[in-house]
Structure formats: C-alpha cells, structure tokens
Amino acid sequence: GQALNVTLEQLIPVAVAEDGRNYFRLEAALAEEADFLRPGMRGVAKIDMGERKLLWIWTHSLIDRLRMWAWSVGL
C-alpha cells in the first residue's frame, strides 16, 4: 500500500458491519495525481485520525452530552 493525501468530500454516517469490523463509506478526492490510478477505480483506505488518550476515548461522548445538556438549559 502506498500513502496518498486525500480530501474528504462525502461521508455516509451509517456504519456497515463486515468481517467483524465496522466501516464507514466515504468519497474522497486525491490531493495530487497518481499515474497508477485510472478513472472509476475504487479502493479501501485506512485513515489516520491521530492518536487520542484512553481517558478521552472513554469519556468524550459523556462530556459532549453534558455540554449539550448545559447548553439546552441555559448554563
């Protein structure tokens, strides 16, 4: 596999479970041309989202909900 820079164009916000893993379908545009690619080709990619601390992974959903609650009640 070769790393390519892409720009996200569309993300379908529905996970698809396949082979015991969850996937999200998205469409992306290449940041630069690649001679080995042809029109209409499709592929599978792993996207590097950066690293997060375990505490953030475990608590960010709860914190987001608390923020929305606080906002909704005017705090």
C-alpha positions, -999 to +999 in steps of 0.1 A: +000+000+000+011+035-008+001+065+012-019+091-007-032+125+005-069+129+000-096+154+009-129+141+023-158+150+000-187+130+014-192+107+045-222+084+048-229+085+085-240+048+087-217+021+099-215-011+079-206-043+098-185-067+077-160-093+087-164-085+124-154-048+119-173-016+114-168+005+083-179+039+071-183+047+034-169+079+022-158+096-010-125+115-012-106+134-039-069+129-044-048+159-034-024+152-063-025+130-094-012+094-092-001+079-126-011+043-115-047+052-109-074+051-136-109+067-137-135+047-119-111+027-098-122+020-062-102+011-032-101+006+006-082+030+028-072+033+064-074+069+075-051+082+102-071+102+126-043+109+150-038+095+185-061+100+215-055+093+251-076+064+265-093+087+290-105+109+261-118+078+242-137+066+272-152+099+283-157+122+253-192+110+245-204+117+281-187+151+281-203+160+248-238+151+262-232+171+293-222+201+272-254+198+252-275+195+283-259+225+299-264+245+267-301+234+264-309+245+300-290+278+295-260+272+317 
